[in-house]
Amino acid sequence: MGVRVTRGGSTDEVRVLAIACLIVGLVLAVTVGIPYSPTAPRGLGAVLTAVALCLAGALHVFRDHVRRAHLHGVLVLAIVLIGVCVASATTPDGLVLTAMSFIWPALYSAVFHERRALLRHLVATATSLGLALAAAGASSAPQTWFFIMATTAGIGLVLNSRMLSLRVEAMIDPLTGALSRRAFDLAAQMEMARAVRSGHPLTLVMLDLDRFKDINDQYGHAAGDTVLAGLARSWRASMRPDDVLGRFGGDEFVIVMPRTDRGEAEVVLARLRRDLCDWSAGVATWQGETYEEWFAAADSRLYTAKARH
């Protein structure tokens, strides 16, 4: 089979966390060599340096096998260990500086996670920070907790909101409302994973408008954009709820049809052909090949169909 079913983290997600752990390890190594004060817990710092560097190495070596649960686990471990460092601080300056380290897990979660996951990490941070301040006997502990949590949560939530907006913008083609190519690739591969589990057929359809260049040349690109947007809107109205429409650029579209064989896909296409604009289609039912091979099969059949026009 060309698909491995996994809940793995993205390559960027794993790589960035590995780099973050490496940086933390190097910073800790510096603080062990040049401590905040003569009473700083250098032994604890040395242990945590080793932990951070080992985590960085493990994430790098096993990056292709890291699941999202592992990444969340590393963040929770970091939050707990930062709390241990805060509780072990021997000076007020060291305590506050160490406590500000809670910001980096929040920033990481804000960039890569949905709002619910970020909120869970913020709750863990608030708990760890509160317990650490109490254990350290910090003066003005409530005020310190509030300042650090307000800063951490505020930055994290604002950044997360913006990242989610950018993610949506990157997933949707602004003209047609169809999925972007990258978003469609991810959606199609998720459907392949579901097909592996269920054993149901899965069909890919590539669509290309016939003589679309003539529309642009004769009426202008604004008219061409109107045709593309209207056609995509009409297709979505005629498609089934589980069908996924994507735009691959220009006048080329693609549809993935779950629980659908070639014959059933042709029935759906006949319904879509009621629109006035002519187009050609290449249909390929998944046979267990890789996504790239499946896509190439549909693409080849599309151009065979276009050659007939």
C-alpha positions, 0 to 999 in steps of 0.5 A: 500500500502507498499510505501509512495510517498515522497520527504523526506530527508534520515534518516542520512541527517535529523539526522546530521542536527538535531545534527548540530543545537543542537551543534550550539545552545550549542555553542551560549549558551556558547557565550551568557554566555561568550561573545566576548566582553561586547558590544556583542549582548547577547539578539540576541544570546539568541534568536538564541540559542532558534531557533537553539535548537527548530530546533534541537528538531523539526528535531528529533521529526518529522524526519520521516516526514521531506522532502528535501525542509524542509532541504534546508529551514533550511540551508537557514534560517541558512545562513540568521541568520549567516548574521544577527549575522555578521551584529550585531557584535560589534568587528572586532574579533567577526565579523570574527569569526562569519563569519566563521560559514558560513562554516558549512552549506556549509559542510553539503550541500557538504556531502548530496547534488548534485552539483547544490544544493551546488552551490545554497547554496554558492550563498546564502552564498555569498549574505548573507555575502556581505550584512552583511559585508556592514551592519556592516561597516567592514573594508576591507570588499571586502578582508574579503568577498573574503577570507571567500568565497574562503575558504568556496567554496573551501572546499565545492566543493572539499568535494562535488566532493569526496562525489559524487565519493564515492556515485557513487562507492557505487551504482555500483558493480565494477565487473559487472556494475550492481547496488549494493544491496543498490542502487537497493533497492532504485531504486526498491522502486522509481519504486514502488512509480511510479507504485502507481501514474501510476497504471502500473504493476511492476515486480521483477525478481531474477536470480541465475546462475546454477552450478556456483560453478562448474565454480569456482572450475574447472576454478578458480575465475578469470574465474568465474568473467569473466562469471559474468561480461560478462553475466551482460553485455549481459543482459544489451544489451538485456534488455529494457531501463527502466529495472534496473539490480542489483547484490545482491552478488555472482551469484545472480542478480535481475531485476525490470521491470516497466510497465511489468506484469508476461507474459511480463517479461517472454518474456524478460527473454526468450530473456535473456536466449539466453546466454550460461550460464544457470540460474534460475529465480523467477518472482513476479509482485507487488500487493501492498505489502511491498518491503520486502514481494515482494522481498521474493515472488520473492526469494521463486519462484527462489528457487522453479525454482532452485529445478527443475534443 
